[in-house]
């Protein structure tokens, strides 16, 4: 780990952690936050999974550690905005309220170092299933739980075989035509909302599919998630946006325990490079 140095960015965007669910990869996120810092941090919705907590309480120490890690960054001076999502919609009643230095909002406008204005929003507001057919949304949530259960089984088997982390659910999502069509439609709708808001782009979450795309004169950025792909979006000090992935577990021989290291770093133009 001596070769792995901490990095500081101008802004950091994280969404869909789903604390309170068994699928949340809290340990991955804690490790990511240990090596990545930013002056401005946006939590872009579904950080806490109220839907699952209502069904059954699940809050291990690692989930509490994520909250404490973020509060510590706020105490050290980071400006943190919590954008409410559909799974943590309870937070929308606290818009404008500060909790330990973290302010709650439904949406925000982020201005980049190079002068662009980006709408920051979770994105569930533009998911017709979530808003018009709640029963179907909840049914889909149960189906997603099943996919994540398969994910955990696959992860354990790969770990026993000495193989790196691989997300079954992410693979299935890009293979199923309807899912692909939904992702494309979601990206188009959010880009149109950016135009209506007279901004240069949108940063969102919700669909657990990290991406940086251009739709004409509008940039669409999705932060991904921390239950499948373990991705975040960062803004460099020159305004450049980048997707970071922190999703593999590799053995640390000196300490005799597993640690997490960054694997894929995808830049604005979609190029991928292996991290040292």
Helices and strands as residue ranges (DSSP letters): E 7-14, H 26-35, E 36-44, H 50-55, H 61-75, E 79-83, G 89-94, E 98-99, E 102-105, E 107-111, E 117-121, G 124-126, H 128-132, H 134-160, H 168-175, H 177-196, E 201-204, E 211-215, E 218-222, E 231-235, E 241-245, E 248-252, E 257-261, E 264-266, E 272-274
